[in-house]
Amino acid sequence: MSQYLNACYTALEAYTPGEQPRDMQYIKLNTNESPYPPAPAVCQALDTAIVENLRLYSDPTCRNLKQKLADLYGVKPQNLFLTNGSDDILNFAFMAFGEKGAAFADITYGFYSVFADLHGIESDIVPLKEDFTLDYSDYCGRNKLIVIANPNAPTGMDIPLWQIEEILKTNPNNVVVIDEAYVDFGGNSALQLISKYENLLVTRTYSKSRCMAGARLGYAFGSEVIVADLEKLRYSTNPYNINSLTLKLGETTVDANDYYVDKCTEIIKTREFVAAELKKLGFAVLPSKANFVFAKSPTIKGADLYTALRKNGILIRHFNKDRICDYIRITIGTREQMETFISVITQIQQEAEK
Ligand SMILES: *Cc1c(COP(=O)(O)O)cnc(C)c1O
């Protein structure tokens, strides 16, 4: 740290992204990316003309993409907020609505506490129950910014819509963010509630179900008033936050929606296969509605399992954190990758039991 850094950031602990190693080819099951490429039309969407057009600024209103998403999801363009990855939406949401503090689970997406710290917002950490389920009543009348990943990460577990509705009703004076990064893999979306609750913000990403983590594109649905607040902050930060190549790819993705629905169905099938195989090996597997499973070996510590898998060319995510340090999070890859994963982990497990 230099002597020049603003003192308010000296204690800030940055988010640690999952590793993206370049030393060898791994079966990469550690950052919840899609194993599939984007739709064929998306892969071919960029031509010389659009690259030449990079001399111009991108459209700060993102008009075409907002219109396409609005049509697909049955909302108005004014209900949409677009950013450079959905982490960016979360950043703006904490900045905009966190004045009274922010409540979120102890076991959830690690970025929430980083954004709270970044903006000097008090974190109100709400522990999940012993079995990692979320008790919605903990959030009722909490009277501060509420952030819930649904399905949650890294557990993969979700809560039903009526519970979200109770949280919205009992917190009329603060914003409730429902982070739906994984909703396309079988969760229940709160999208339909935005017309009913002015205080709801639903966030989504192209990084997981849209096979485009590297393009950096996130979108959120909310009432016109909270979207306008977020726009004010975006225009005060970087109005050109989405580059024109990504905008074009995002539009083509909407046109190819069926392709992605198919791929999600594929991932869900493979997830159920992986969960069943792990259970046969004696693992505890949390019920997942996401593109990953969170599981605990009957005998091997999480950190050791991470190391053993890595030696065998398979990367998974391990969190060195209370309550979950014996679990590993496994992203669902292709069926073939997951068959390899199961055979490797079976061997590791058998060795350990000798
Ligand atoms: C991956 C993820 C995000 C954000 O992803 P972006 O790549 O920034 O769009 C947000 N929330 C959760 C819970 C995630 O797992």
The ligand as an SDF file (V2000), in Angstrom:
LIG
                    3D

 15 15  0  0  0  0  0  0  0  0999 V2000
  -21.3590  -14.6950  -10.8520 C   0  0  0  0  0  0  0  0  0  0  0  0
  -22.2310  -13.9220   -9.9250 C   0  0  0  0  0  0  0  0  0  0  0  0
  -22.5260  -12.5660  -10.1200 C   0  0  0  0  0  0  0  0  0  0  0  0
  -21.9310  -11.6450  -11.1130 C   0  0  0  0  0  0  0  0  0  0  0  0
  -21.4110  -11.9980  -12.2130 O   0  0  0  0  0  0  0  0  0  0  0  0
  -20.9710  -10.9870  -13.3490 P   0  0  0  0  0  0  0  0  0  0  0  0
  -20.0060  -11.8090  -14.1150 O   0  0  0  0  0  0  0  0  0  0  0  0
  -20.3550   -9.7650  -12.7110 O   0  0  0  0  0  0  0  0  0  0  0  0
  -22.2020  -10.6390  -14.0890 O   0  0  0  0  0  0  0  0  0  0  0  0
  -23.4190  -11.9570   -9.2750 C   0  0  0  0  0  0  0  0  0  0  0  0
  -23.9810  -12.6140   -8.2570 N   0  0  0  0  0  0  0  0  0  0  0  0
  -23.7140  -13.8900   -8.0240 C   0  0  0  0  0  0  0  0  0  0  0  0
  -24.3800  -14.5620   -6.8740 C   0  0  0  0  0  0  0  0  0  0  0  0
  -22.8140  -14.5810   -8.8250 C   0  0  0  0  0  0  0  0  0  0  0  0
  -22.5110  -15.8430   -8.5500 O   0  0  0  0  0  0  0  0  0  0  0  0
  1  2  1  0
  2  3  1  0
  2 14  2  0
  3  4  1  0
  3 10  2  0
  4  5  1  0
  5  6  1  0
  6  7  2  0
  6  8  1  0
  6  9  1  0
 10 11  1  0
 11 12  2  0
 12 13  1  0
 12 14  1  0
 14 15  1  0
M  END
$$$$
